[in-house]
Amino acid sequence: MLEATIYISLKSGVLDPQGETVKHALHSLGYPQVGEVSMGKYLRIKLDGLNREQASTQLEQMCQRLLANTVIEDYRFEINEIS
């Protein structure tokens, strides 16, 4: 069985209001040293019955079709064998 970890983040230059909100909240909690904060998504998907190449192809399709908004988001994934 394979497990994919998918990381999705905003593309450089895209405004991140959620990240700004977290940054301001951290400042108000006494952490003025916090600079830029960027929020993203993290997903884990288990895949059964596929080899790495098939998994990579399917994950690419999943990200393109549903998981990431490719106009404003970048994504990457890792595939690991699990028992």
N, C-alpha and C positions, 0 to 999 in steps of 0.2 A: 504494500500500500504506500502511496505517496501523499505527502502533505505539502501544500503550497502556502507560503506566506506572501501576502500581497500588501505592498505599501503604496498608498496613493497620497499625493500632496499637490498643492496648488503650484502652478507654473510660476516661474520667476516673473515678477512684475504684476501679478494678479493681487488685488487688494484682499486682505484676510481679516475681515471684521471680527471674526471669532478669536483669532490670535491676538488682535489688538485689545479685545475685552479681557482676555486672560492676562495679558501684559499689564494692563492698568490695575486689575485686581491684585496681581502679585506686588505691584508697587505699593498699593494701599495696605497690603499686609506686611510691609516692611522689607521688601526685597527690591530696592531701587536699582541694584546692579543688573537686573534682568533687562536685556536689550530686546531684540526682535523675537517674537514668538510666532511660530507657524503651526497651524493645526492641520491634521490630515486624518486618513483612515488606515486602519490595520485590519486585515482579514486573514483567517486561516481556513483553508478548504482542504478536506481529505478527498483523495481521488483513488478509486479502486479499479483495477483491471486495465490500467494504462501504463505504457512505458514513459520514460522522461520526455521523449520527443513528442509523443501524442499529448502528454500533459501540458507541455509548453505551448503547443499549438492551440489547445482548448483554452488554456488560461489567457493567452493573447486575445482570443475571440471574446471570452467573457469580459475582459477589461475593456475592450473596444466597444462591445455592444451594450454593456450594462453597468459594470462596476465603476468605471471612471468616466467623467465628463471630459473627453480628450480635448475639448476646446480650451478649458481652463486648468486641467489637471494632468500631471505626469504620473506614471506608475512604473513599478518594477516588481518582480516577484522572484522568489527563491523556491526551489523544489527539493525536498528531502525525503529520503526513504525512511519509513517508520515501520515498526513491527506490530 
